[in-house]
């Protein structure tokens, strides 16, 4: 399922009904952190490849954030029809305060100490503060490509427990 786009982004496609869909969900972005965790303590001949894959997935997920107006990632993003790391369907453009991308940044920082992961995490925190903070807490947004957020008025339970950890 792991693929490389024509622009050089590594993504994990979805297998649906016997067909490969060139789409990656925000939830799948946990895989960067998972691969980094798997590399910890792995045989040295495997560690480099695993960490390379983890870094590539982290970069792709970061691109899904940086290519939006709000600098928050969509629920799913595509790699087809000349599109890379962008949601093309309205039902994929929302952001519900998910932790997976930020969690991958945290694990990548812990294992590599590469400052870009701290910078990417800080960018996400700034976007959350700017676009998701509301009077009563934090809210998801309906379209991360819109120039200003249209809040969904929901603070998911995992936001405090996972995203902010």
C-alpha distance (Angstrom), angle and dihedral (degrees) to the residues before:
residue distance angle dihedral
X1 . . .
X2 3.79 . .
X3 3.79 109.1 .
X4 3.78 139.7 171.1
X5 3.80 119.9 -133.6
X6 3.78 122.9 -135.2
X7 3.82 87.0 -104.1
X8 3.80 91.8 55.0
X9 3.80 101.3 -102.0
X10 3.80 116.8 140.4
X11 3.80 114.3 -139.0
X12 3.77 139.6 167.2
X13 3.79 109.7 -121.6
X14 3.81 125.3 -152.1
X15 3.80 124.6 -112.3
X16 3.80 109.5 -143.9
X17 3.77 125.2 172.6
X18 3.78 93.4 -23.5
X19 3.81 93.6 -48.7
X20 3.77 130.6 104.7
X21 3.81 112.5 -124.5
X22 3.80 112.8 -160.2
X23 3.77 92.9 -138.9
X24 3.79 131.0 112.4
X25 3.78 123.0 -159.9
X26 3.79 125.8 -141.1
X27 3.80 87.0 -119.1
X28 3.81 89.6 60.7
X29 3.80 89.9 61.1
X30 3.81 87.0 82.2
X31 3.82 85.0 78.7
X32 3.80 93.4 78.7
X33 3.80 91.1 60.2
X34 3.80 91.8 39.9
X35 3.81 91.5 54.9
X36 3.81 91.2 48.1
X37 3.81 89.6 51.0
X38 3.80 89.3 48.5
X39 3.79 90.8 52.4
X40 3.81 91.1 55.3
X41 3.77 104.6 98.9
X42 3.81 94.1 0.4
X43 3.81 120.4 135.9
X44 3.80 109.1 -76.5
X45 3.80 92.7 -118.6
X46 3.82 89.2 61.8
X47 3.81 101.9 37.4
X48 3.82 97.0 77.6
X49 3.79 93.9 52.5
X50 3.81 93.0 46.1
X51 3.80 92.9 49.1
X52 3.80 90.3 47.1
X53 3.80 90.3 54.1
X54 3.81 91.1 45.7
X55 3.81 90.7 51.9
X56 3.80 92.0 48.2
X57 3.81 92.4 51.4
X58 3.82 90.3 46.9
X59 3.81 89.8 52.2
X60 3.81 92.9 49.3
X61 3.79 91.3 49.8
X62 3.80 89.9 48.0
X63 3.79 88.7 52.5
X64 3.80 89.7 53.8
X65 3.83 86.8 59.1
X66 3.80 98.5 40.8
X67 3.82 93.2 50.6
X68 3.82 92.9 62.1
X69 3.80 128.8 84.4
X70 3.82 92.4 -123.5
X71 3.85 95.4 42.1
X72 3.81 88.9 -123.9
X73 3.77 121.7 118.1
X74 3.78 125.7 -108.9
X75 3.79 122.8 -121.0
X76 3.82 89.5 -108.0
X77 3.78 135.7 2.2
X78 3.77 133.7 -161.7
X79 3.77 141.6 -134.0
X80 3.78 105.5 -162.0
X81 3.77 141.0 88.2
X82 3.79 92.4 31.7
X83 3.81 92.0 -52.9
X84 3.79 122.4 123.2
X85 3.82 126.2 -172.5
X86 3.81 92.4 -16.4
X87 3.80 130.1 119.0
X88 3.79 110.5 -123.5
X89 3.80 100.1 179.5
X90 3.78 123.4 69.9
X91 3.81 91.9 -130.8
X92 3.83 89.5 60.2
X93 3.83 99.1 49.2
X94 3.80 98.3 81.0
X95 3.81 128.6 102.1
X96 3.81 119.5 -153.1
X97 3.81 100.5 -176.7
X98 3.79 93.6 -89.5
X99 3.84 119.5 -179.5
X100 3.81 104.0 -150.3
X101 3.81 100.5 95.3
X102 3.80 94.6 41.4
X103 3.80 90.1 46.5
X104 3.80 90.6 53.8
X105 3.81 89.2 51.8
X106 3.81 89.2 52.6
X107 3.80 94.2 51.6
X108 3.79 92.7 43.8
X109 3.81 90.1 51.9
X110 3.81 91.8 48.6
X111 3.79 93.4 50.7
X112 3.82 101.3 37.3
X113 3.82 106.4 21.9
X114 3.80 86.2 -144.3
X115 3.83 103.8 158.0
X116 3.82 92.8 -140.8
X117 3.81 90.1 76.2
X118 3.80 91.3 56.3
X119 3.81 89.0 46.7
X120 3.80 91.4 50.3
X121 3.80 90.3 48.2
X122 3.80 90.7 50.0
X123 3.83 90.4 49.8
X124 3.80 88.7 54.3
X125 3.82 92.2 48.6
X126 3.81 90.6 50.5
X127 3.83 91.1 49.7
X128 3.81 90.9 48.2
X129 3.81 90.8 50.8
X130 3.79 93.6 45.4
X131 3.80 100.3 42.4
X132 3.82 108.9 19.6
X133 3.80 104.8 38.1
X134 3.79 111.6 102.6
X135 3.78 133.8 169.7
X136 3.80 95.2 -85.9
X137 3.83 99.8 37.3
X138 3.80 129.4 -69.4
X139 3.77 131.2 -27.8
X140 3.76 135.9 -162.6
X141 3.79 119.0 -119.5
X142 3.77 129.4 -128.1
X143 3.82 99.6 -140.9
X144 3.80 123.7 21.7
X145 3.81 90.3 -169.3
X146 3.82 94.5 59.9
X147 3.79 115.6 101.4
X148 3.80 91.6 -123.8
X149 3.80 128.0 27.9
X150 3.78 123.4 -99.5
X151 3.82 100.7 -158.9
X152 3.79 122.4 -140.6
X153 3.83 91.2 -150.3
X154 3.82 93.1 -126.7
X155 3.79 127.8 117.7
X156 3.79 104.1 -164.7
X157 3.82 115.7 -136.8
X158 3.79 91.6 -123.2
X159 3.82 91.9 59.6
X160 3.80 94.9 81.3
X161 3.81 95.3 31.9
X162 3.81 98.8 46.6
X163 3.80 116.7 6.2
X164 3.80 95.5 51.7
X165 3.80 96.7 40.8
